[in-house]
Amino acid sequence: MLEGNTETVYQHSYIKKITEDDKYYYLWHNSDSVIRLPKDGFIVGDGKEFKNYIIDRIYENRATS
């Protein structure tokens, strides 16, 4: 994730669930820790591709744990 001059990198295994509303994707680590991403904030690809990518990684993490 890149916001202004700040770049943050998370491992796929950090994300346990993804939810969304009309403006944001919410990447959940647990019930107390969530990352909110604006759907209109993608500069490479689009939100739908991102969502599918994350869902695939969540499934892979569950299958290998």
C-alpha positions in Angstrom: 0.0 0.0 0.0 1.2 3.5 -0.8 -0.2 6.6 0.8 1.6 9.9 0.2 5.2 9.2 1.0 4.5 6.1 3.1 4.7 2.6 1.8 3.4 -0.3 3.9 3.9 -4.0 3.0 1.8 -6.8 4.4 2.3 -10.6 4.0 -0.7 -12.3 2.4 -1.0 -14.5 5.5 -1.8 -11.3 7.5 -5.2 -11.0 5.8 -7.9 -13.3 7.1 -11.0 -11.9 5.4 -12.0 -9.2 2.9 -15.3 -7.3 3.0 -16.5 -4.2 1.2 -19.1 -1.5 1.0 -19.8 1.0 -1.9 -16.6 3.0 -1.3 -14.0 0.7 0.5 -12.5 -2.7 0.7 -11.8 -3.8 4.3 -8.9 -6.3 4.8 -9.3 -8.0 8.2 -6.5 -9.4 10.2 -8.7 -10.1 13.2 -11.8 -8.5 14.7 -9.7 -5.5 16.0 -7.4 -4.9 13.1 -8.6 -3.8 9.7 -7.1 -2.0 6.7 -9.5 0.2 4.7 -8.7 0.7 1.1 -10.6 3.2 -1.1 -12.0 1.4 -4.2 -11.2 4.4 -6.3 -7.6 4.6 -5.1 -6.0 1.9 -7.4 -3.3 3.2 -9.7 -2.4 -0.2 -11.2 -5.2 -2.6 -12.1 -8.7 -2.2 -10.6 -10.5 -3.0 -7.4 -12.2 -6.1 -8.8 -8.9 -7.7 -9.8 -7.5 -6.8 -6.4 -10.5 -8.4 -4.6 -10.1 -11.6 -6.6 -6.4 -11.7 -6.0 -6.9 -11.3 -2.2 -9.6 -13.9 -2.1 -7.3 -16.4 -3.9 -4.5 -15.7 -1.3 -6.9 -16.1 1.6 -8.0 -19.5 0.3 -4.4 -20.6 -0.3 -3.5 -19.6 3.2 -6.3 -21.6 4.7 -5.5 -24.6 2.5 -1.9 -24.7 3.6 -2.3 -24.0 7.3 
